[in-house]
């Protein structure tokens, strides 16, 4: 059982949290620390692209613009960061909806349905085809890393405890065990303060109970 996040995984937490909250100065610091920890440029880009699904395009685009400036500043200081791998080609024998539905079921541990999706089937389609298909199918990041980025972002957005709890549950289903989640809470406390960490910890305890 994994008992500690890697340095690269720990670096994802503040990058995601400050992208979601829009704190550009702290994001710049976190991006530099993440690149120093060994995250490739493409891995960081992948985090920032994924977060548009949770924090919106404005925050995601601001994050990408900040990354561009950080990479350029580092180049001027003589630092050449690893570009990293590109995503593998997508399956050609399935639609985004088909492999996205499969991905969502594996991530959650069961098929996802419910009154909300009956009421609004459009959002069910977009979640399956785009988020869990077009985004989660990209193999630049592992599913564990994607869920770590997601819970870090949701923890730093007001009013989304329900979604935070759901994704903590998905995290538990994908190798982020309670010991790692305690480390996650500690990282939030270090970077985002007691209020954010205490709220996330309460959501975590509710999930675990």
N, C-alpha and C positions, 0 to 999 in steps of 0.2 A: 504493500500500500504506500502510495506517495504521501510523505509527511511534510514536505516543504515545497513551495513553489520555486521554480528556477528564477534566477535573477531577471531573465527576459520576461517571464510571466509576471513577476512583481512589478516590472516597469510598465506593463499594460494597464495596471490599475489606475495610477494617477493620470496617464494619458487619456484614458477613457472618461474618467470622472471629470476632468477639467475641460475636455471637449464638450461633454454634455452640459456643463454649467456655463460654458462660454468664458471662463477665466483665462484669457490669452497669455498673460504673463506667467502664470503657473503652468500653463500648458507648454510654453516655450521651454521652461526649465525641465519639465517632465519629458519632453521630446529629446532634449539633449541627453538626459540621463538614460532614456531608453536606448538611444543609439549607442551610447557608451557601454551599455549593458549587453550589447550584441544583437539587438533587434535590427533586421535589415530595413532598408527604406521601404521595400515592398510590403514587409510585414506591418510596418506602421501605417502605410497607406491603407492596407486591408482593414485594420482596426477602424480607421477614420471613415472609410467607405461604409463599413457595416453599420456604424453608429447613426448614419442618416435614418435608418429604419427605426431607431429608438429615440433619437434626439432631434431629428429633423434635418433637412438639407442645409438650412442656414448654419447650424452648429458644425455639421460635417464639412461644409465648404470652408468655413473659417478655420477649422482644424487643418485641412489640406493646404490652405494658403499659408498657415503658420509653419507647417512642416516644410514647405518649399523654401521659406525664408531661413529656417533653421539649417537646412541642408546647405544652402548657398553660403550662409555665414560660416559654417564649418569648413566648407571648401576653401574659403578665403583664409582660414586659419591653418590650412594644410591638412585637414582631416578628410580622408576619402572613405566614406561609409559604404558598406556592402549594399549593392542594389538588391540582391536576393533573387529568388526564383519567381517566375511568372506562374499563374494558375494553369493547371493542366486543361486540355480540351474537355468540354462537357460531353456527356453521353449523347450519342446520335440516334439511339434506338428508343429514346423516351422523350417526352415533352418536359418542360420545366415543371409543369403541374404534377406530372407522374413522379419524377424523381424527387421533387420537393415534398410531395405527400409521403413518400418513403422516408425521406430524411427527417421530417417532422415526427413521424411515428417512432423512429429509432431514438431520436433525441428525447422525446417525452416519455417513451416507454409504452405507449398505447396510441391507438388512433384518436385523433382530436376532433370532437364534435361538441355541440351544445346549443342552447337557445340563442345565444348571440349570433352564431353563424347561420342559424336558421332565419333569424331576423334580418341579417345582412350578409347574404352569401358572397357578395362582392369582396368583403374584407377577408373571408375565408379563402377565396381564390387567390387574392394578392399575397396573403401570408404564405400559402403553400407554394404557389408558382414562383413568386419573386423572392421573398425573404428566405424560405427554407429550400428553394430551388436555386435560383440564380445566384444568391449570395452564399448560403451555407455549402453549396456544392463546390465552391472555390477552395482549393486545397493549399492555399498560401498559409493559412492558419489552421490549426486543429480545431475540432468542435469544442474541446475543453477551453482553448484560448479564446474562442469566440464567445463562449458563455461567460468567461471571466471578464471580458470586455463589456459584455452586456450588463452583468450585475453591477459592475463598477459605475457604468453610466447611469443606470436606473437608481442606484443608491444616492446619486448626487443630483437627482431631479425631484422636486417637491411633488407630492400627490400621486405617486405611482407605486405605492407599496404593494398593491395587488399584483402588478406585473413583476415587481421585484421578487415577491414570494414565489410566483410561478417559475421564474428563471432560476431562483435558488434551487427549486425542486428539479428543474432540468439539469442544473449543474451537478446535483447529487447523483443523477442518473448517468452522468458522463465523467465520472472519475474525480470530481471535486468533492472530496469527502469532508465531514465535519471538522477534522483537524485543519485541513486547508482553508476552510471557510473561517475558522478562528484567525488564521493568519491574514486572510482577506480583511476581516474586521479591523485587525491591528494596523494594516496598511492604510485603510480609510481613516482611522484615528490619527495616524501620523500625518497624512497629507491633507485631509479634508476637515479634521476637527472632531470634537466629541459629539456634537449634535448629529452629524451625518452618521458617524460610527454607531452611536447608541440606537438610532432609528433602524439602521440596517441590522444590528444585532437583535433587536426586538423582532423584526421580521424573520430573521433566521431562527430564533428560538420558537416562534410560532410554527414555522415549517417543520422543525425537528420534533415538536411535540405532537 
